[in-house]
Amino acid sequence: MLTRRQNLLNVFQHQIPQWLPVTGHVDPYNQPSQKDLPAALAEPLKEVKWQDEATIAFSRYLGLEIMDWYKIPVKVTRKRVVVETFSQGETTIHLWHTPAGDLREIIRCCRGPGKVTSSNRVEHLVKGPEDLKALAAIFEDEVIQPDPQGLAEVRQRRQLIGEEGLLLGPMEGTPLGMMYRVFTGVETLAYLWTDARKALKDCFSVMEKNYLQRLRLALQSDLDAIVTVDDTSTTAVSPAMFEVCNLDLTNRRSRLTHQAGKLYFHHSCGHIRDLLPLYRQTEMDAVHFFTIPPLGNVTVGQGRCLLGDRITIIAGLVQLAEPMDDLELVRRSITEMLSQAVPWDHFILSVAAYPHRTMEQTKFVVDCVREFDRKHLARKENLPVSRH
């Protein structure tokens, strides 16, 4: 009997899956409403934390394939850089003292519905070209080492998942992506790209050297796939910037990952339509959390044409985030999305939980997917559709 794990892997081996792979995802930000939470999920989802087993519990409850995230097993220490931390209420200030100067960042904790939390940088480390050497000094100072405990934890999590799915290791995005997400913000990055491009690219080189050390160690673990968490979007970077900075870089990361017998995913949850022709030139295995309109700007059908027949689309079921007052409209939207993905070669669906949605609403969208799957299978095999 084909396992969920093998059905997922078949997609990446350019085969048509036996059924549509649908995976679940839960984290401190993406978690379902605590309202009317089923008893089976009350304890696992009581207080969601990174690295816990919430995604596994959520996926098993809904009968989904597991695509769990677990931190890559590396240990990072510093030789000379010192960080001072001050907290007041929901705000945290970090002062970085480096051999090339001091930097400051301010992070504010944002609380959403229920127990949902996220972090927002209200002041970034890099304010201008003069700060780039200090940022590079942070990465040059770091010592990247294997983490034996982390390796054991990854092995244990892989065993827990078994034949139910895959274990993903999220790592830092590209230096370009990390710059606008973490270190500069979009506006400052735009100025640096225009006024201090050489200094910026020099800093990128130092950052990527560090990141590749982390990747090489992560590839020695039992992870099935590496996910570069880039949040790539043309609302932050232009296709030209991505082409200059990330094409060779993505291929380098992909090749290292493939040499270790693992998959390489690029997490892009933004506006990526104009980036897909560039993605097609890379050796990535999947675009992770491909986002359709209205949150994104490209449909599954368009994405399949632009990406070609090698790169897999792991698409978010964003209908769960949109208004659900008209359930028939939600059903039609899901049907249209899945129709564009048939025969589901190079296509996987990801159901991330949302804090404003109950498990009943989450189950509704999953049931819509399963209903379409059954009808498609019945048409394929020319069998009558079961109502059960």
N, C-alpha and C positions, 0 to 999 in steps of 0.2 A: 504494500500500500504506500502511495506517495505521501511523504510527510510535508508539513507546512514549510519546513526549512528547505527541502529540495524543490518545492514548487516555487519558492522565492528565488532560489539559485538558478533555476531554469530560465527565469526572465533574463538574467545577466549572461546566460549562455546562448542567447539569441534564439530561444525556444518559446513557443506559445504555451503559457501555463495551463495546467489542467483546470484551474479555476482562477478567478480574479484575486490576486493577493491584496489583502487589506490589512494594514498594520495599525497599531494604536500608539499613542504617545501622551505621556503625562510628565510635567515638571512643575516647579514651584509657581510658574506663571500660567502654564497650560494645564489646568486641572478643573474638573467639573464642579458645578455648584454643590455645596453641602446640603442643599435642600432636598429632602426625600431621597437621600443617598441610600441605596440598597444595603442591607445588613452585611452582605458579603464584601462590600467595599468600605464599610464604615471604619474599620481599623487600618487597612492598607492606605487609605486616602485621608486619614484623620489629620495628618500633618505632613504634607508632601515635601521631600527634601531631594536635593541632587544626589544621585547614586543610589537612592532607595529602590524598592521593588514595586513602586506604584504603577509603572508602565506595564509590568508583567501582570499584576492583578487586574488592571483595567482591560488589557488585551484578552486575558483569559475569560473574564466575565462576559465580554462581548463576542467571544468566539473568533478573535482576530489572530493573525500572525503576529509574532512578537518581533519588534525591531527596537531593542532596548539600547539606551545610551549609557556608557560607563567611561569615566575619565581615563585617559591614557596613562599607563603606569610609568611615570617618570618623576624623578625627584629633582627639584630646582632649589639650589642654595646660592647665596651671594658672598663674595669675598670682601668687597669694600663698600658697596652701596648700602646705605642705611635708610630705613623708612620709619618715620615717626607718624603715629596715628592719633588723631583726636576726634572724639565723637561727642555730639550734642543732639539729643533727640533723634530725629530721623536722618541727620546729616553727619557724614564722616569726612574728615580732611586728612589727606595723606601728603606728607612732606618727604620728598625723595632727595637725599643728599648723595650726589654722584661725584666722581673725580672731575667731571666736566661742568659742574654747576648744580644748583638746586632747582627742583621742579615741584609744583604743587597741583593737586587735583582735589576736587570736591565732589562727593557722590551723595546723592539723596535717595533714600529708600522710598519707593512709591507703593502704596498699598491699594490694591484693587478690591473687587468684591470678595467677601469671605476672607480666606486666609492667603489670598494671592498677593505676591510681592514681586517687585522688579526694581532694578537700580538704574538711576539716571544721572549721568555726569553733567553737573551744572557748571563745572570748570574743568577743562582738559589740561593734561600735562604740558602739551606743546601749544604755545600761543603764537610763535613766530619762528623764523629761521634760526634765531639765536639759541633755541631750545633743542634743536635736532641732535647736536653733539652729546648733550646730556642724556637724551633718550637712547641714543646708540650706546652710550656708556653703560646703561642699565643692562642691555642685552649682552654686551661684551663681558660684563662682570659676572654673569650668571654661570654656574657650574651645573651642567645637565648630567644626571647619573641615573642608572637603573634603579627602580624601586621594587625590591623583592616582595614586599608586602602587597604593593599594587598589582604585581604580576600574579600573585596567589589569588587576590580578590577577583581579577579579571577571569582567571581560570574557573573559579568557583561560580561566577555569574554565568559564564558560558555553559557550564554543566547544568545550572539551574534551568536555563532556557531549553537545553537539549535540542530535540528535533522540532520545537515549536517556532523557531525563527532564527534571527541573526543578532549578533552583538556588535554595536557600532561604537567606535572610539572618536569622540569629538576632539578636534585639535584647533589651534589658533587658525584664523583665516589667513589670507594672503597679507603681506605687509601693507598693501594698498587698502585692503578692507579693514584691517585692524586700525589703520590710521584714522579713518573717518568714524569707525565704531567706538574706538576707545581713546586714542591718543590726541587727536586734533579736533574732531568734529568735521562736518562737511565744509563749512565756510573757510576755516583756516587751511584745510587741505587744498581748496581751490586756489587760495593765494600762494601757497607753497609751490604748487604745480606750475603756476605762472611765473613767480618771482624767484624761486630757489630750487629749481627742479634737480640740478645736479646734487645739491646737498641732501635733498629728499631721497633721491635714488641711492645715494651712498648709505643713508640710514636704512633704507629698505634692504640693502645687501647684508648689513650687519644683522638685521632682524631675521632674515631668511636663513642665514647660516645657523642661528640659534634654533629656529623652528625645525630645520632639517635634522638637527641633533635629536630633538624630541621625537620626530617622526621615526627615525631609524630605531630608536629604543622601543617605541610603541609597536613597531612591526615585529618585534621578538615575542609579543604576547599572543594570547588566544583570541584576540579580536578578529571578527570576520571582515570588518570594513573600517576605513578611516573616513571621517567626515570633516572636511575643511569648513568651519563655521564662518562664512564670509558675509552672509546677509547681503549678497551682491544686488545692486539696484542702480538703474540709470538715474534715479533721483539723487544719487550720491556721487557716482563716477560716470564718465563718458565711455562709450565703447573704445575710443582711441586710447584712453588711459588704461583700460583693461588689456587692450592688445599689447601695448608697450610693456606693461609691468607683469602681466599674469599668464600670457600664453606659454612661454618657455617654463616659467615657474610651475604651472599646473602640470605640464608634461613631465617635469622632473619629479614632482611629488607622485604623480600617477605611476611612473615607471618603477620607482622605488617600491611602491605599494604592491604593484603587480609582481615584481621579482620575489616578494615575500608570500605570494599566493593569496593576496587579499584584494578587496574591492576598494575603489576610491570614489567618494561622493563629494560633490561641491554644493554646499548649502546656499541656496539663492531663494529667499522668500520675498523678493521685491519685484520691481518692474524690470524684466529681463528680456523682453522681446528683441531688442536691438543687440543684445549680447549673445543670443543663441547661435548666430552664424560663427561667432568666435569660439563658443563652447564646442561647436562641431569640429573645430580644428584641433581640439585637445584630445587627450587619451583618458579623460575622466569616464567613469562607468555610469554615473547618474547625476542628474540635477535634483538635488534633494529639496523637498518642499516647494516644488514648482507651484506658483500661485496664479490662479485664473482670475479674470475680472469678476467683480469690480475692485477687489483688493490688489490684484496683479493687473498686467496689461497684455496678456497673451493667452489664447485658448489652448486646450490640449491638442486640437487638430492643427493649429498653427505651429505649435511646438514640435509636433512629430515631423512636420514638413521641414522646419528649420534645422532640427537636430539630426535628421537622417535616421537610419535604421540600426544604429549601434548604441547610442546613449539612451539610457533608461530615464523616463520621467517618473519621479516619485512625487505625486501631486497631493497637495493638501485638500481635504474635503472642506473647503471654505464655506460651503453652504450652511455649515453649522454655526459660523460666525455671523452670518447675514440674518436679516429679519425672517422669522419663522411663523408669522401670523397666518400665512396662507400655505398650508402644508402641501397642497397639490402643486403649487408653484415651486416649492422646494424639490418635490419629487421630479418635476419636469426638468429642473435645472441639473439635477444629478443624472437623469437619463441622458440629457444632451451631452454632458461632459463625458460620460462613459461610452456613449455611442461613438464619439470621436476617437476613443482609445482602442476600439475593437480592431484586431483580435487580442489586444492586451499583451502583445509582444512589446517589450521595452516599456511597460507601464505597470506601476504599483500605486495603490491609493494609501494615503496616510490620514488617519483620523486622530487629530490632536484635540484634547479636551479643551473646553472653554468655560471660564468661571461664571458666565451668565447663562449657561445651558445646563439643564438637569440631565441626569443619566437617562431619563425617559426620552428626552429630546434627542440625546446622543444615539440612543438605540433606534429611534425612528429613522435617522439618516443612514445608519448601518443597515437597517432592514430594507431601505430603498435600494441600497447597493446590492444586497443579497437577492432581492427580487429581480433586479435587472440581470444579475448573474445567472439565476435559474432560467429566466426566459431566453437568454442568449444561448445557454447550453441546450435547452430544449429545441430551439430552432436549428442549432448546429447538428443535433442528433436526430432531428425530425421526430421528436417525441412530444406527447401532450404535456402541458405545463401543470405540475402538481400545485394544489392550493395549500399544501401543508409544508 
